[in-house]
């Protein structure tokens, strides 16, 4: 639980260092259940989602040691989690299912939770496990899976990131060859495949629509450094774009951010790729249209921050959300600050160039919370951002502090709403 006081900030300048990617770290930590030897993940961000997953891994019988920013996971005798409470807090908790099923031949897990941004069923995961030979039945609100996994040909109805990760981890210890068609292509998928290969897996095609996994008898431990967080990078770039920024995001990988960088460039800011990161200069002035899509399309996680960028531009922008049906909840909160936004189905029509006035708003999910923090920088006067569920700290390590380094006027007030 947190409350932030945000004051209008005319410009940001300077440089900040990215954390490793939350969406890469979580599956990498779950992969520690696949081997009896320690898997060490370097520079793990100190965020709530990581803390929850580490608790789940301990509940699964793993020895988890955090040494500074590095985390070691060693699972001599993995088991299904005994408690459901943490599973309900985190969408990524479902990623323990594939590794436990692969190691133990059976698994029983509760249904995952996470941000309320739309329906995110696990049917693609379960159908894939069935294709690998698992039997599935409900047990008191949980799902029981059992069976020795063998390679198979799996077609995903949607290029789900979580299902691709889960099935990839389950398949590395299956007998024979598994082919995943219509697989997700995100950089985090490639990162997981590279880590698994370093542990002794045989995976090819990660980053394309077809991934091939040749099963092996066992995996060994490894030390792995994850990719930088492209969503954190995008959030900070959007903050710079609304405040006449001159900002260097150290560690940002342009290849992971190509669709966002093109859209930001359309608004009139200067983007320069360097050997140490990405530099943005100027402020957003030209309206734009954007449609969220699976990678390499425009990321749904950047839709809310880009809505704030659209408010800074002079004219009409259109934002089309195609991934999640309930990801416009931040718009009602932006309206409290004077934003002119009309929602028609899954399209938001943003009339930019109007002055925002500080007010009191509430974070409804992780990326919405970050967007509202950015809107507070744009609004005149003071904005109070209530985050009673601690959404922002679930996925960003010290976002207010990083913005302060760049010149933002943000204070963390209380551990309870005003």
DRENDO-1510 file (C-alpha; in Angstrom, 1 decimal, always signed):
<recs>
REC; n; res; u; v; w
REC; 1; UNK; +0.0; +0.0; +0.0 .
REC; 2; UNK; +1.4; +3.4; -0.9 .
REC; 3; UNK; +0.4; +7.0; -1.6 .
REC; 4; UNK; +2.4; +9.4; -3.8 .
REC; 5; UNK; +2.3; +13.2; -3.9 .
REC; 6; UNK; +3.3; +14.3; -7.5 .
REC; 7; UNK; +3.9; +17.9; -8.5 .
REC; 8; UNK; +3.9; +19.3; -12.0 .
REC; 9; UNK; +7.4; +18.8; -13.5 .
REC; 10; UNK; +8.4; +20.9; -16.6 .
REC; 11; UNK; +11.3; +18.9; -17.7 .
REC; 12; UNK; +13.4; +15.8; -16.9 .
REC; 13; UNK; +17.1; +15.4; -17.6 .
REC; 14; UNK; +19.9; +13.1; -16.8 .
REC; 15; UNK; +20.4; +9.4; -16.9 .
REC; 16; UNK; +19.1; +6.3; -15.1 .
REC; 17; UNK; +20.0; +2.6; -15.1 .
REC; 18; UNK; +17.4; -0.1; -16.0 .
REC; 19; UNK; +16.6; -3.1; -13.9 .
REC; 20; UNK; +16.4; -6.6; -15.3 .
REC; 21; UNK; +13.0; -7.4; -16.8 .
REC; 22; UNK; +10.3; -8.5; -14.4 .
REC; 23; UNK; +8.7; -10.5; -17.2 .
REC; 24; UNK; +12.0; -12.3; -17.9 .
REC; 25; UNK; +13.0; -12.9; -14.3 .
REC; 26; UNK; +9.8; -14.6; -13.1 .
REC; 27; UNK; +9.9; -17.6; -15.6 .
REC; 28; UNK; +13.7; -17.8; -15.1 .
REC; 29; UNK; +13.2; -18.3; -11.4 .
REC; 30; UNK; +10.5; -20.9; -12.0 .
REC; 31; UNK; +13.0; -22.7; -14.2 .
REC; 32; UNK; +15.0; -23.4; -11.1 .
REC; 33; UNK; +12.5; -26.2; -10.3 .
REC; 34; UNK; +13.7; -28.1; -13.4 .
REC; 35; UNK; +17.1; -29.2; -11.8 .
REC; 36; UNK; +18.6; -30.5; -8.6 .
REC; 37; UNK; +21.5; -28.1; -8.9 .
REC; 38; UNK; +21.4; -24.4; -8.1 .
REC; 39; UNK; +20.2; -21.9; -10.7 .
REC; 40; UNK; +21.5; -18.4; -10.0 .
REC; 41; UNK; +19.7; -15.5; -11.5 .
REC; 42; UNK; +21.8; -12.3; -11.4 .
REC; 43; UNK; +20.5; -8.8; -10.7 .
REC; 44; UNK; +16.9; -9.8; -9.8 .
REC; 45; UNK; +14.8; -6.6; -9.2 .
REC; 46; UNK; +13.5; -6.0; -5.7 .
REC; 47; UNK; +9.8; -5.9; -6.5 .
REC; 48; UNK; +6.7; -7.5; -4.9 .
REC; 49; UNK; +6.0; -9.9; -7.7 .
REC; 50; UNK; +9.5; -11.5; -7.3 .
REC; 51; UNK; +9.0; -11.7; -3.5 .
REC; 52; UNK; +5.7; -13.6; -4.0 .
REC; 53; UNK; +7.2; -16.0; -6.5 .
REC; 54; UNK; +10.1; -16.7; -4.2 .
REC; 55; UNK; +7.6; -17.6; -1.4 .
REC; 56; UNK; +5.8; -19.9; -3.8 .
REC; 57; UNK; +9.1; -21.6; -4.8 .
REC; 58; UNK; +9.9; -22.2; -1.1 .
REC; 59; UNK; +6.4; -23.6; -0.7 .
REC; 60; UNK; +7.3; -26.0; -3.6 .
REC; 61; UNK; +10.3; -27.3; -1.6 .
REC; 62; UNK; +13.0; -25.3; -3.2 .
REC; 63; UNK; +15.9; -23.7; -1.2 .
REC; 64; UNK; +15.8; -20.0; -2.2 .
REC; 65; UNK; +18.7; -17.8; -1.2 .
REC; 66; UNK; +18.9; -14.1; -2.0 .
REC; 67; UNK; +22.4; -12.6; -1.8 .
REC; 68; UNK; +22.1; -8.9; -2.6 .
REC; 69; UNK; +20.6; -8.7; -6.0 .
REC; 70; UNK; +21.3; -12.3; -6.9 .
REC; 71; UNK; +18.9; -15.2; -6.3 .
REC; 72; UNK; +19.8; -18.9; -6.1 .
REC; 73; UNK; +17.0; -21.5; -6.5 .
REC; 74; UNK; +17.9; -25.2; -5.7 .
REC; 75; UNK; +15.1; -27.8; -5.9 .
REC; 76; UNK; +16.3; -31.2; -4.8 .
REC; 77; UNK; +12.8; -32.5; -4.2 .
REC; 78; UNK; +10.2; -30.3; -5.8 .
REC; 79; UNK; +6.5; -30.7; -4.9 .
REC; 80; UNK; +3.2; -29.0; -5.6 .
REC; 81; UNK; +2.6; -25.9; -3.5 .
REC; 82; UNK; +0.8; -26.5; -0.2 .
REC; 83; UNK; -0.8; -23.0; +0.1 .
REC; 84; UNK; -3.0; -21.3; -2.4 .
REC; 85; UNK; -2.8; -17.7; -1.0 .
REC; 86; UNK; +0.3; -16.6; -2.9 .
REC; 87; UNK; -0.8; -18.4; -6.1 .
REC; 88; UNK; -3.9; -16.1; -6.1 .
REC; 89; UNK; -1.8; -13.0; -5.9 .
REC; 90; UNK; +0.4; -13.6; -9.0 .
REC; 91; UNK; -0.5; -14.4; -12.6 .
REC; 92; UNK; +3.0; -15.8; -13.2 .
REC; 93; UNK; +2.5; -18.4; -10.4 .
REC; 94; UNK; +1.1; -20.7; -13.1 .
REC; 95; UNK; +4.7; -21.0; -14.5 .
REC; 96; UNK; +5.6; -23.5; -11.7 .
REC; 97; UNK; +3.1; -26.0; -13.2 .
REC; 98; UNK; +5.3; -27.1; -16.2 .
REC; 99; UNK; +8.5; -27.6; -14.2 .
REC; 100; UNK; +6.8; -29.5; -11.4 .
REC; 101; UNK; +4.9; -31.7; -13.9 .
REC; 102; UNK; +8.1; -32.4; -15.8 .
REC; 103; UNK; +10.2; -33.2; -12.7 .
REC; 104; UNK; +7.6; -35.1; -10.7 .
REC; 105; UNK; +5.2; -36.6; -13.2 .
REC; 106; UNK; +2.3; -34.9; -11.4 .
REC; 107; UNK; +1.3; -31.5; -10.1 .
REC; 108; UNK; -1.6; -29.9; -8.4 .
REC; 109; UNK; -2.0; -26.1; -8.4 .
REC; 110; UNK; -4.6; -23.4; -7.7 .
REC; 111; UNK; -5.6; -21.0; -10.3 .
REC; 112; UNK; -3.4; -17.9; -10.6 .
REC; 113; UNK; -4.3; -14.2; -9.9 .
REC; 114; UNK; -2.7; -10.9; -10.9 .
REC; 115; UNK; -3.9; -7.6; -12.3 .
REC; 116; UNK; -7.6; -7.3; -13.2 .
REC; 117; UNK; -7.0; -6.2; -16.8 .
REC; 118; UNK; -9.2; -8.8; -18.4 .
REC; 119; UNK; -9.8; -12.5; -18.7 .
REC; 120; UNK; -6.5; -14.5; -18.9 .
REC; 121; UNK; -7.6; -18.2; -18.7 .
REC; 122; UNK; -5.0; -21.0; -18.5 .
REC; 123; UNK; -6.8; -23.2; -21.0 .
REC; 124; UNK; -3.9; -22.9; -23.5 .
REC; 125; UNK; -1.5; -24.2; -20.9 .
REC; 126; UNK; -3.7; -27.1; -20.0 .
REC; 127; UNK; -4.4; -28.1; -23.7 .
REC; 128; UNK; -0.7; -28.0; -24.3 .
REC; 129; UNK; +0.0; -30.3; -21.4 .
REC; 130; UNK; -2.6; -32.7; -22.6 .
REC; 131; UNK; -0.9; -32.8; -26.0 .
REC; 132; UNK; +2.2; -33.9; -24.1 .
REC; 133; UNK; +0.4; -36.7; -22.4 .
REC; 134; UNK; -0.8; -35.3; -19.2 .
REC; 135; UNK; -4.2; -36.1; -17.7 .
REC; 136; UNK; -6.1; -33.2; -16.1 .
REC; 137; UNK; -9.0; -33.1; -13.6 .
REC; 138; UNK; -10.3; -30.5; -11.1 .
REC; 139; UNK; -9.7; -31.1; -7.4 .
REC; 140; UNK; -11.4; -28.7; -5.0 .
REC; 141; UNK; -10.9; -25.6; -7.2 .
REC; 142; UNK; -7.4; -26.7; -8.2 .
REC; 143; UNK; -6.1; -28.5; -11.2 .
REC; 144; UNK; -4.5; -31.9; -10.8 .
REC; 145; UNK; -2.2; -33.0; -13.7 .
REC; 146; UNK; -0.5; -36.4; -14.0 .
REC; 147; UNK; +1.5; -38.3; -16.6 .
REC; 148; UNK; +4.9; -38.9; -18.0 .
REC; 149; UNK; +5.4; -36.3; -20.7 .
REC; 150; UNK; +6.3; -37.2; -24.3 .
REC; 151; UNK; +7.0; -34.9; -27.2 .
REC; 152; UNK; +4.2; -33.7; -29.3 .
REC; 153; UNK; +3.0; -31.1; -31.8 .
REC; 154; UNK; +1.2; -28.2; -30.2 .
REC; 155; UNK; -0.6; -25.3; -31.9 .
REC; 156; UNK; -1.4; -22.4; -29.6 .
REC; 157; UNK; -4.7; -20.7; -30.5 .
REC; 158; UNK; -3.1; -17.4; -29.4 .
REC; 159; UNK; +0.6; -16.6; -29.1 .
REC; 160; UNK; +0.4; -16.6; -25.3 .
REC; 161; UNK; +3.6; -15.6; -23.6 .
REC; 162; UNK; +2.8; -17.6; -20.4 .
REC; 163; UNK; +1.7; -20.7; -22.3 .
REC; 164; UNK; +4.8; -20.6; -24.5 .
REC; 165; UNK; +7.0; -20.4; -21.4 .
REC; 166; UNK; +5.2; -23.1; -19.5 .
REC; 167; UNK; +5.1; -25.6; -22.3 .
REC; 168; UNK; +8.7; -24.9; -23.2 .
REC; 169; UNK; +9.8; -25.6; -19.6 .
REC; 170; UNK; +7.7; -28.8; -19.5 .
REC; 171; UNK; +9.0; -30.0; -22.8 .
REC; 172; UNK; +12.7; -29.8; -22.0 .
REC; 173; UNK; +12.5; -33.0; -19.9 .
REC; 174; UNK; +9.8; -34.8; -22.0 .
REC; 175; UNK; +10.8; -37.8; -24.1 .
REC; 176; UNK; +11.2; -37.0; -27.8 .
REC; 177; UNK; +10.7; -33.8; -29.7 .
REC; 178; UNK; +8.1; -31.1; -29.1 .
REC; 179; UNK; +7.1; -28.4; -31.6 .
REC; 180; UNK; +5.3; -25.3; -30.5 .
REC; 181; UNK; +3.4; -23.6; -33.3 .
REC; 182; UNK; +2.1; -20.0; -33.1 .
REC; 183; UNK; +4.5; -19.5; -30.2 .
REC; 184; UNK; +5.0; -16.1; -28.6 .
REC; 185; UNK; +8.0; -14.2; -29.9 .
REC; 186; UNK; +8.8; -11.8; -27.1 .
REC; 187; UNK; +12.4; -11.1; -26.0 .
REC; 188; UNK; +11.5; -12.8; -22.7 .
REC; 189; UNK; +10.8; -16.0; -24.5 .
REC; 190; UNK; +14.3; -15.9; -26.1 .
REC; 191; UNK; +15.8; -15.1; -22.7 .
REC; 192; UNK; +14.2; -18.2; -21.1 .
REC; 193; UNK; +15.3; -20.4; -24.0 .
REC; 194; UNK; +18.9; -19.2; -23.7 .
REC; 195; UNK; +18.9; -19.9; -20.0 .
REC; 196; UNK; +17.4; -23.4; -20.4 .
REC; 197; UNK; +20.0; -24.2; -23.1 .
REC; 198; UNK; +22.7; -23.0; -20.8 .
REC; 199; UNK; +21.3; -25.6; -18.3 .
REC; 200; UNK; +21.6; -28.3; -20.9 .
REC; 201; UNK; +18.3; -28.1; -22.8 .
REC; 202; UNK; +18.0; -28.4; -26.5 .
REC; 203; UNK; +15.8; -25.6; -27.8 .
REC; 204; UNK; +15.8; -23.9; -31.2 .
REC; 205; UNK; +13.6; -21.3; -32.9 .
REC; 206; UNK; +12.8; -19.1; -29.8 .
REC; 207; UNK; +11.8; -15.7; -31.1 .
REC; 208; UNK; +10.0; -17.1; -34.1 .
REC; 209; UNK; +6.5; -18.6; -34.4 .
REC; 210; UNK; +7.8; -22.2; -34.2 .
REC; 211; UNK; +9.9; -23.4; -31.3 .
REC; 212; UNK; +11.4; -26.9; -31.3 .
REC; 213; UNK; +12.4; -28.6; -28.1 .
REC; 214; UNK; +14.3; -31.9; -28.1 .
REC; 215; UNK; +13.9; -33.5; -24.6 .
REC; 216; UNK; +16.9; -34.3; -22.4 .
REC; 217; UNK; +17.2; -36.6; -19.4 .
REC; 218; UNK; +18.2; -33.9; -17.0 .
REC; 219; UNK; +19.3; -30.3; -16.6 .
REC; 220; UNK; +22.1; -28.9; -14.6 .
REC; 221; UNK; +22.6; -25.6; -12.7 .
REC; 222; UNK; +23.7; -22.4; -14.3 .
REC; 223; UNK; +24.4; -18.7; -13.6 .
REC; 224; UNK; +22.3; -16.4; -15.8 .
REC; 225; UNK; +21.9; -12.6; -16.3 .
REC; 226; UNK; +18.4; -11.6; -17.6 .
REC; 227; UNK; +17.7; -9.0; -20.2 .
REC; 228; UNK; +16.9; -5.4; -19.3 .
REC; 229; UNK; +13.2; -4.4; -18.6 .
REC; 230; UNK; +11.8; -3.0; -21.9 .
REC; 231; UNK; +8.6; -1.9; -20.2 .
REC; 232; UNK; +10.4; +0.1; -17.5 .
REC; 233; UNK; +12.5; +1.6; -20.3 .
REC; 234; UNK; +9.4; +2.5; -22.2 .
REC; 235; UNK; +7.7; +4.0; -19.1 .
REC; 236; UNK; +10.7; +6.3; -18.5 .
REC; 237; UNK; +10.9; +7.3; -22.2 .
REC; 238; UNK; +7.2; +8.3; -22.0 .
REC; 239; UNK; +7.9; +10.3; -18.9 .
REC; 240; UNK; +10.7; +12.2; -20.8 .
REC; 241; UNK; +8.4; +12.7; -23.8 .
REC; 242; UNK; +5.7; +14.5; -21.8 .
REC; 243; UNK; +8.2; +16.8; -19.9 .
REC; 244; UNK; +10.5; +18.2; -22.6 .
REC; 245; UNK; +13.1; +15.6; -21.6 .
REC; 246; UNK; +16.7; +15.1; -22.3 .
REC; 247; UNK; +17.2; +11.7; -20.8 .
REC; 248; UNK; +19.5; +8.7; -21.3 .
REC; 249; UNK; +18.0; +5.3; -20.3 .
REC; 250; UNK; +21.2; +3.2; -19.7 .
REC; 251; UNK; +21.0; -0.5; -20.6 .
REC; 252; UNK; +17.9; -0.1; -22.8 .
REC; 253; UNK; +17.9; -2.4; -25.8 .
REC; 254; UNK; +16.4; -0.7; -28.9 .
REC; 255; UNK; +15.7; -4.0; -30.6 .
REC; 256; UNK; +13.3; -4.9; -27.9 .
REC; 257; UNK; +11.5; -1.5; -28.1 .
REC; 258; UNK; +11.3; -0.9; -31.9 .
REC; 259; UNK; +7.5; -0.4; -32.1 .
REC; 260; UNK; +7.5; +2.0; -29.2 .
REC; 261; UNK; +10.4; +4.0; -30.5 .
REC; 262; UNK; +8.8; +4.4; -33.9 .
REC; 263; UNK; +5.6; +5.8; -32.2 .
REC; 264; UNK; +7.5; +8.1; -29.9 .
REC; 265; UNK; +9.4; +9.4; -33.0 .
REC; 266; UNK; +6.1; +10.1; -34.7 .
REC; 267; UNK; +5.2; +12.5; -31.8 .
REC; 268; UNK; +8.2; +14.7; -32.7 .
REC; 269; UNK; +10.8; +13.7; -30.0 .
REC; 270; UNK; +14.3; +12.8; -30.9 .
REC; 271; UNK; +15.4; +9.2; -30.4 .
REC; 272; UNK; +19.1; +8.3; -30.5 .
REC; 273; UNK; +20.4; +4.7; -30.0 .
REC; 274; UNK; +23.8; +4.6; -28.3 .
REC; 275; UNK; +26.1; +1.8; -27.2 .
REC; 276; UNK; +25.1; +2.4; -23.6 .
REC; 277; UNK; +21.3; +2.8; -24.1 .
REC; 278; UNK; +18.7; +5.1; -25.6 .
REC; 279; UNK; +18.6; +8.9; -25.4 .
REC; 280; UNK; +15.4; +10.9; -25.8 .
REC; 281; UNK; +15.3; +14.6; -26.4 .
REC; 282; UNK; +12.3; +17.0; -26.8 .
REC; 283; UNK; +8.6; +16.7; -26.1 .
REC; 284; UNK; +5.7; +15.0; -27.7 .
REC; 285; UNK; +3.6; +17.4; -29.9 .
REC; 286; UNK; +2.2; +15.4; -32.9 .
REC; 287; UNK; -0.8; +13.1; -32.3 .
REC; 288; UNK; -0.7; +9.4; -33.3 .
REC; 289; UNK; -2.7; +6.2; -33.7 .
REC; 290; UNK; -1.5; +3.0; -32.1 .
REC; 291; UNK; -2.9; -0.6; -32.0 .
REC; 292; UNK; -1.6; -3.0; -29.3 .
REC; 293; UNK; -0.5; -6.4; -30.7 .
REC; 294; UNK; +1.5; -9.4; -29.8 .
REC; 295; UNK; +5.3; -8.9; -30.1 .
REC; 296; UNK; +6.8; -7.5; -32.3 .
REC; 297; UNK; +3.7; -5.3; -32.4 .
REC; 298; UNK; +3.1; -2.4; -29.9 .
REC; 299; UNK; +3.1; -3.9; -26.4 .
REC; 300; UNK; -0.2; -3.7; -24.4 .
REC; 301; UNK; +1.9; -2.9; -21.3 .
REC; 302; UNK; +2.8; +0.4; -22.9 .
REC; 303; UNK; -0.7; +1.4; -23.8 .
REC; 304; UNK; -1.5; +3.3; -20.6 .
REC; 305; UNK; +1.7; +5.3; -20.5 .
REC; 306; UNK; +1.3; +6.2; -24.2 .
REC; 307; UNK; -2.2; +7.4; -23.4 .
REC; 308; UNK; -0.6; +10.1; -21.2 .
REC; 309; UNK; +1.8; +10.9; -24.1 .
REC; 310; UNK; -1.3; +11.4; -26.3 .
REC; 311; UNK; -2.6; +13.9; -23.7 .
REC; 312; UNK; +0.6; +15.9; -24.2 .
REC; 313; UNK; +0.2; +16.0; -28.0 .
REC; 314; UNK; -1.8; +18.7; -29.8 .
REC; 315; UNK; -4.8; +17.1; -31.5 .
REC; 316; UNK; -6.6; +13.7; -31.7 .
REC; 317; UNK; -4.9; +10.4; -31.1 .
REC; 318; UNK; -6.5; +6.9; -31.3 .
REC; 319; UNK; -5.5; +4.0; -29.1 .
REC; 320; UNK; -6.8; +0.6; -30.1 .
REC; 321; UNK; -6.5; -2.1; -27.4 .
REC; 322; UNK; -6.7; -5.6; -28.9 .
REC; 323; UNK; -5.0; -7.8; -26.3 .
REC; 324; UNK; -7.0; -7.3; -23.1 .
REC; 325; UNK; -10.7; -6.3; -22.9 .
REC; 326; UNK; -10.4; -4.4; -19.6 .
REC; 327; UNK; -7.3; -2.3; -19.9 .
REC; 328; UNK; -8.8; +1.2; -20.1 .
REC; 329; UNK; -9.5; +1.5; -16.4 .
REC; 330; UNK; -6.9; +4.2; -16.0 .
REC; 331; UNK; -8.9; +6.5; -18.4 .
REC; 332; UNK; -11.6; +7.2; -15.8 .
REC; 333; UNK; -8.9; +8.2; -13.4 .
REC; 334; UNK; -7.2; +10.4; -16.0 .
REC; 335; UNK; -10.5; +12.1; -16.5 .
REC; 336; UNK; -10.4; +13.2; -12.9 .
REC; 337; UNK; -7.4; +15.3; -13.9 .
REC; 338; UNK; -9.2; +16.9; -16.8 .
REC; 339; UNK; -8.3; +14.5; -19.6 .
REC; 340; UNK; -10.5; +14.6; -22.7 .
REC; 341; UNK; -10.8; +10.9; -23.6 .
REC; 342; UNK; -13.8; +9.1; -25.1 .
REC; 343; UNK; -13.9; +5.3; -25.1 .
REC; 344; UNK; -15.9; +3.4; -27.7 .
REC; 345; UNK; -15.5; -0.4; -27.2 .
REC; 346; UNK; -11.8; -1.2; -27.3 .
REC; 347; UNK; -10.8; +2.2; -28.8 .
REC; 348; UNK; -9.9; +5.3; -26.9 .
REC; 349; UNK; -10.1; +8.6; -28.6 .
REC; 350; UNK; -7.7; +11.1; -26.9 .
REC; 351; UNK; -8.0; +14.8; -27.4 .
REC; 352; UNK; -4.6; +16.1; -26.4 .
REC; 353; UNK; -3.4; +19.6; -25.7 .
REC; 354; UNK; -5.8; +20.4; -22.9 .
REC; 355; UNK; -4.4; +21.5; -19.5 .
REC; 356; UNK; -4.5; +18.8; -16.8 .
REC; 357; UNK; -5.2; +19.9; -13.2 .
REC; 358; UNK; -3.9; +18.0; -10.2 .
REC; 359; UNK; -6.3; +15.9; -8.3 .
REC; 360; UNK; -6.7; +12.6; -6.5 .
REC; 361; UNK; -6.5; +9.4; -8.5 .
REC; 362; UNK; -6.3; +5.7; -7.7 .
REC; 363; UNK; -4.1; +3.0; -9.3 .
REC; 364; UNK; -6.2; +0.1; -10.7 .
REC; 365; UNK; -3.4; -2.1; -12.0 .
REC; 366; UNK; +0.4; -2.1; -12.5 .
REC; 367; UNK; +0.8; -0.2; -15.8 .
REC; 368; UNK; -2.2; +2.0; -15.1 .
REC; 369; UNK; -0.5; +3.1; -11.8 .
REC; 370; UNK; +2.7; +4.0; -13.7 .
REC; 371; UNK; +0.6; +6.0; -16.2 .
REC; 372; UNK; -1.1; +7.9; -13.5 .
REC; 373; UNK; +2.3; +8.8; -12.0 .
REC; 374; UNK; +3.3; +10.2; -15.3 .
REC; 375; UNK; +0.0; +12.1; -15.6 .
REC; 376; UNK; +0.8; +13.7; -12.2 .
REC; 377; UNK; +4.0; +15.1; -13.7 .
REC; 378; UNK; +2.0; +16.6; -16.6 .
REC; 379; UNK; -0.8; +18.1; -14.5 .
REC; 380; UNK; -0.6; +21.5; -13.0 .
REC; 381; UNK; -0.4; +21.7; -9.2 .
REC; 382; UNK; -0.4; +18.6; -7.1 .
REC; 383; UNK; -1.7; +15.1; -7.7 .
REC; 384; UNK; -2.3; +12.5; -5.0 .
REC; 385; UNK; -1.9; +8.9; -6.4 .
REC; 386; UNK; -3.4; +6.3; -4.1 .
REC; 387; UNK; -2.1; +2.7; -4.7 .
REC; 388; UNK; -3.7; +0.7; -1.9 .
REC; 389; UNK; -2.9; -2.6; -3.5 .
REC; 390; UNK; +0.7; -1.7; -4.1 .
REC; 391; UNK; +0.4; -2.3; -7.9 .
REC; 392; UNK; +3.3; +0.0; -8.9 .
REC; 393; UNK; +5.8; -1.7; -6.5 .
REC; 394; UNK; +4.7; -5.1; -7.9 .
REC; 395; UNK; +6.5; -4.4; -11.2 .
REC; 396; UNK; +8.8; -1.4; -10.9 .
REC; 397; UNK; +11.8; -1.2; -8.6 .
REC; 398; UNK; +12.0; +2.4; -7.2 .
REC; 399; UNK; +10.1; +4.1; -10.1 .
REC; 400; UNK; +9.5; +7.3; -8.1 .
REC; 401; UNK; +13.2; +7.4; -7.1 .
REC; 402; UNK; +14.3; +7.0; -10.7 .
REC; 403; UNK; +12.0; +9.8; -11.8 .
REC; 404; UNK; +13.3; +12.0; -9.0 .
REC; 405; UNK; +16.9; +11.3; -10.2 .
REC; 406; UNK; +15.8; +12.9; -13.5 .
REC; 407; UNK; +14.2; +15.9; -11.8 .
REC; 408; UNK; +10.6; +14.8; -11.0 .
REC; 409; UNK; +8.9; +16.1; -7.9 .
REC; 410; UNK; +7.5; +13.0; -6.3 .
REC; 411; UNK; +7.1; +12.0; -2.6 .
REC; 412; UNK; +6.0; +8.7; -1.1 .
REC; 413; UNK; +3.7; +9.7; +1.7 .
REC; 414; UNK; +2.1; +6.9; +3.6 .
REC; 415; UNK; +1.6; +3.2; +3.6 .
REC; 416; UNK; -2.1; +3.7; +3.5 .
REC; 417; UNK; -4.4; +5.8; +1.2 .
REC; 418; UNK; -5.1; +9.4; +1.9 .
</recs>
